[in-house]
Amino acid sequence: MQDMIDKRNFKEKCARSIVKGYNVHYMTPEEAAALQAAKDVQKAAHEADTGKEMVFKADERFADQPSSTYGTTEVKDPVTKEQIEQILGERKNNPFETLQGKV
């Protein structure tokens, strides 16, 4: 991504440089128009394929709630509270006990 400073530096660099023939790619206006049309068609096809899929599921899930109600409603999640407590309960040991055992 370029900002205004990068664009200015590029213009200054181009103004000071000598243009070499092997660095120039000559295209006819018809070729340039055909290339641009092909890019537009490809971009339109890509947007049509991924238009709805790019929206995060979290956005769809909370789209109807104002931000003031975030965290107040319970989310329907396939993971149960028992599973969460079991995962969190696996590591109940004290870190100091772990350090004392290894010293």
RASUL-V601976 format. One record per backbone hydrogen bond with DSSP energy under -1.0 kcal/mol. CO is the residue of the C=O (numbers start at 1). NH is the residue of the N-H. Records with the same first field share a line. If there is no record, write none. Layout:
CO = NH ; NH
This chain:
3 = 7
4 = 8
5 = 9
6 = 10
7 = 11
8 = 12
9 = 13
10 = 14
11 = 15
12 = 16
13 = 17
20 = 23
28 = 32
29 = 33
30 = 34
31 = 35
32 = 36
33 = 37
34 = 38
35 = 39
36 = 40
37 = 41
38 = 42
39 = 43
40 = 44
41 = 45
42 = 46
43 = 47
44 = 48
45 = 49
46 = 50
50 = 54
52 = 55
56 = 60
57 = 61
58 = 62
62 = 65
66 = 69
67 = 70
69 = 72
75 = 77
80 = 84
81 = 85
82 = 86
83 = 87
84 = 88
85 = 89
94 = 98
95 = 99
96 = 100
97 = 101
